[in-house]
Amino acid sequence: MNRERPVCAECQLLLVEFADGELSAPDHARVRAHVEDCDACQVELLRLESSMAALQCYWEQLKPDPI
């Protein structure tokens, strides 16, 4: 196993920041590389992205209509 890649536990702690584009370039690259090779982290990222999209839709619906 490549020591530069985060293990699943570390990767999963960074997935929210990864999905939001908030990681530094090196951390983003490490997480992306790990997710590409790890089925469990791919599933977790898809779940997270789906939840984030649903929340975004919900928040958009709560915005008041412009007057």
N, C-alpha and C positions, 0 to 999 in steps of 0.2 A: 504494500500500500504506500502511496506517495504521501510523505509526511507533511507536504505543503498544503494538502487538501484538508479541509475541516472534516472531522468525524461527523456522523449524523447529528449527534446532540448539539454540537457547536453550530452546525449548518442550520438546524431548525431554529436556533435562537436568533439567527440572522435573516431568516426568510422574510419577515415583515419589512425590514429595511431594504432587503434585496428587491422585493416586489415594488416598493415605493421608490426605488432608484436612489436611496440614501447612503449606500455603502461607498467607501472609497474604491477607486479603480482596482487596486490589488485584491481587496476583500470581495468585490463583485466577481472578479475573475475566478477566485478560489471557490466561491459558492456556486457559480454557474458550472464550473468544471465538475464539482461534486454532484450537483443535481443531474447533470447529463449522464452520470454513471450510476446513479442510485435510484432505483425504482421507488423506494419508500419516500425519499425526499421529493421526487417528482410528483407523487400523489399528494403529499403534504402541500407543496407549492400550488398545485392546481386547486386544492380545497381552499387555500388561503386567498388566491386570486379570485375565485368564485365568490367567496364571502365578501371580499373587499368590493367587488363589482356590485353585489347586491346592496351593500351598505351605501355605496355611492348613489345608486338609483333611489334608495329610500330617502337619503338626504336631499336629493334633487327634488323629490316630491314634496318635501316639507318647506321648501323655499316659497315665500309668499309671491303671489302673482304681482307683476309690476302694475302700478296704477297709471 
